[in-house]
């Protein structure tokens, strides 16, 4: 049994940002619990061929220790993971890290206003506050298709890559999200055939070159402050150019035109191009940024299948038309169960209220700016419901939340008591959030991981720009939204 002032769960971008903020504030009594064997989050787990980020890494990086490579604009998975490990080393976070430690439950203790966390191996940890930084894209979604268990070859999810699988034969990829778009060109290099099964074609914008040109390289290497200026320009540009797309704003039509021009330029075959042309509004699903996906689909040994899958057989996949295609390997590039926040973890707040039951009563997961839930004192979320940005930098969104969480911790210390966001503050936020969501293209749009189910409520994305998220948080004083919670005084439900 151990006791800490703060327990942080998760060592991806959110957990490391929280740890760095605590150290910067002079708080040393904290621990970061990580179920994996090292820091990195999704960048430790997604090791499929071609894995990379489609957001420029000068933007997709830590603000307190930003990415500053003058050569590479879009590093691959291994480089991003190496950067995160180096950040953990440089900022003294490893001594706070407990790897291979999975949390199964967390319970608020009304008698003394603390939290008790239980790990998978039975350890107990007590804390004055708990910060969940478990992310949204780490629970693989694998379709429950008839016959899936009868397949005799290798089958695995893209986030659980089987590096022993032989990829020189016939490879089937199910799904057309960013993971599939990145892996198909790589698989096509070695496989005899690659068959891609598509349910919904993505909107794809062209991706700039992975490496900077000679002039940019020289400038970034020699001009002081240019890295910082470039990062700020990317952040501002994403809000001005991309965020309006999700509301059918001014940039939606130019973005649609650019995506269709990109498709026409890279796919000369009309029949194939028709299959790849989306029939829904741009922005309803996450837009891909890629320049290698379409050319790979034009290769003679790569086939795009748009007929729905009927069943998996012992040696392949059969579609509803009755056509059977042989496969030695099946890769499920089918995304993640993103709306299932805290899946597999029991969380109980005041008076033993279960978080999952609390959310079920409201019809969806919800939290005040994605970071606090009424009735769960001194418990904070990083990348909780409605705090994912599909148009900007998610590490920046997490930094905005961490900055606010630090203000909440200061309030707790000043009051000498745990605090929780009030139901009134949550209700006011919910009204504003719902009004903003209603103006986006997501409600009533196509099926996507942004929703609880195909026709259900939107659960994950923030319905505006990252700058607005930061401005609204900065304008909310924690003392106006949070109230002290007395201990040994448990109200009736």
Secondary structure by P-SEA (a helix, b strand, c coil): cccccbbbccccaaaaaaaaaaaaaccccbbbbbccccccccccccccccccccccccccccccccccccccccccaaaaaaaaaaaaaaacccccccccccccbbbbcccccbbbbbcccbbbbbccbbbbccccccbbbbbbcccccccccccccccccccccccccbbbbccccaaaaacaaaaaacccbbbbbbcccccccccccccccaaaaaaaacccaaaaaaaaaaaaaaaaccccccccccaaaaaaaaaaaaaaaccccaaaaaaaccccccccccccccccaaaaaacccbbbbcccccccccccccccccbbbbbcbbbcccccccccccccbbbbccccccaaaaaaaaccccccccccccccccbbbccccccccccccaaaaaaaaaaaaaaaaaaaaaacbbbbbcaaaaaaaaaaaaaaaaaccccccccccccccccccccccccccaaaaaaaaaaccccccbbbbbccccccc
